[in-house]
Amino acid sequence: MKRTTAFLTGLTLVLPLACGPQADYAQAERAHEQREEDRQKQLQEQMKQEQAAGLEPSKLLGGEWVCVTIGGKAAGGGRAPTLTFGDDGRVTGFSGVNRFSTDYTSARGVVRFGQMVSTKMASDPDRMALERSFLEALTKVDSFSVEAGLLRLQQGKETLVEFSH
């Protein structure tokens, strides 16, 4: 009888562990992956609808955009910040010191960037200041225009950042 009681007590201790935090984490991760997959499908569908309506979100696509100005000032020496818009609803680039990535949506001259993720390297103070101003500008962007090979990211009528191919 003692062995049976000890076995059952041990079993009751093991079962909650097997169904506890690990199972909750796996379930939460699956739910997150499903939400991300649904969001990506929605972005792709939106881009298809824009193209069908002749809104040309593809103006943003087509390779790497190299930063020319930030806040009306030259992007500075060294390697300039860059953006590459993917047809999967993602933007990747170089922010002056680090690499970054985010999602985006665009329609009728409106563009919105999501939460940015970035590497965390450091550099000299001037490069770090350039990177800060570049990433800060991207968080304020609400519209864009493409004219004569220049991409202008704007907040209202103010051009925050300009790029060329």
Steps between C-alpha positions, in 0.01 A plus 500: 500500500785739580650446151168572329451818705857614429456427127169689482644794696796513263266481201293791626820703527612416145170564320471870593857555381426338163190716450624816674723784380655306209161418350382859553814634329463266202133593463580873519778460243265316259239775544764768433620320187142471375435872560823588317408272209150655483649852507742416218214359291299816564793722394554298182129516417500875558796542264325291233188715534710818471665371185163399351367848575799658326643646820849369426640406842777355285646852479664416834630164376787435266817492700688695760425866568805696624442791738593842359361736765357478852306803615630698204866435589736277300513145634870552569821320421560132542242245409154654458184349647295281264152353458384201299124444473404137454185385325432296815418813703844523666762774487864428572790737503809655649441789741853643509652259750259208532273287282126529559175345389132583531170440327325763292171574331449739211206628299425816303818678605463399864765284664517375857786318667456251783714437806868498403746232601870573477843368576668676794851598390664827602711743302643850526264772630438655156391169347281423800335846471438438127341165579280647774372779275438254213303249711312778678398646163368160385272479803334830397442416132140498382531551123735462207556619146725376222608752239797509264664203674471652848296343778379754753368379835286769655300604801218708361665729245842496669764277340676309778730274297595483130643200317631423154557171319 
